[in-house]
Amino acid sequence: MTDLAQESTLSTFTASDGDNLAVQDWPLAEGAALRGVVIVVHGLGEHAGRYDHVARRLNGWGYAVRGYDQYGHGESGGVRGALPVTSRFLDDLGDIVDSTRVRMDPKTPLLLLGHSMGGLVAASFVAQLRRPIDGLILSSPALNPGLNAFQRLLLAVMPRFAPNMTVGNGLDPDLISHDPAVVAAYRNDPRVHDRVSGRLARFIADAGPWVISQAPQWQVPTLLLYAGQDHLVDPAGSRAFAAAAPKEHVTARCFDDLFHELFNEVESEPVFEALRQWLDARF
């Protein structure tokens, strides 16, 4: 822990539709200079607690961090891997942003950091202009899920006939990181699940191409970090977004030899350094 960090706190937030979301805050120590607030949006099947080391690194740079478990994930309410309505994740993020803004000085920058499916949610949120956001950090965003033949068949059938039924998501934990300890912790984490519903799968499949289509009009300062050896989402989605987006607003960095979870890789220091340099240049 850095001198600027405090112990994280857990709380329950009631979303606008009445469901409870688990929220984890990593505040700065009393008296520490606050440079900004970062909201972490986690990926499919995981939870905000897996970002403790990322939050503490951000604390050390002067950023308070708030993470939350998305609906159907972690300690939050909802059927594991389900999505009651297509807009649910975006609506919940809006509620979290609003509740965070109320506690902030209006001049303090508010950033989103989204990983994988969470990156897709955060990017969709920004593209839809749901709320004003000062900066966006995308880690291996699921802009192109890279579906295999079986997954495409399920996607063609499930959303129409069984949108709420959940099945295994098909993600291989061995491909999240080269670090065996990270993989073992993921496999043994009781708050991690492998479920996905037809409606959630359809959201992921549709939202990625739409976000890429919005890239030419992108205005929010964005750092796009993605893995060249990503076998869980297709890095071609990130490359397409980066190619189409205005270079003055979007900074893209590919880590050729890394797997999907960039911040959990054996060689993660260059990833954290790229994040630090981007933050220092803009905030």
Secondary structure, DSSP 8 states (H G I E B T S, - for coil): --TTB---EEEEEE-TTS-EEEEEEE-B-TT----EEEEEE--TT--GGGGHHHHHHHHHTTEEEEEE--TTSTTSSS-TT--SSTTHHHHHHHHHHHHHHHTS-TTS-EEEEEETHHHHHHHHHHHTT-S--SEEEEES--SS----HHHHHHHHHHHHH-TT-EEE----GGGS-S-HHHHHHHHH-TT---EEEHHHHHHHHHHHHHHHHHGGG--S-EEEEEETT-SSS-THHHHHHHHHS-TTTEEEEEETT--S-GGGSTT-HHHHHHHHHHHHHH-
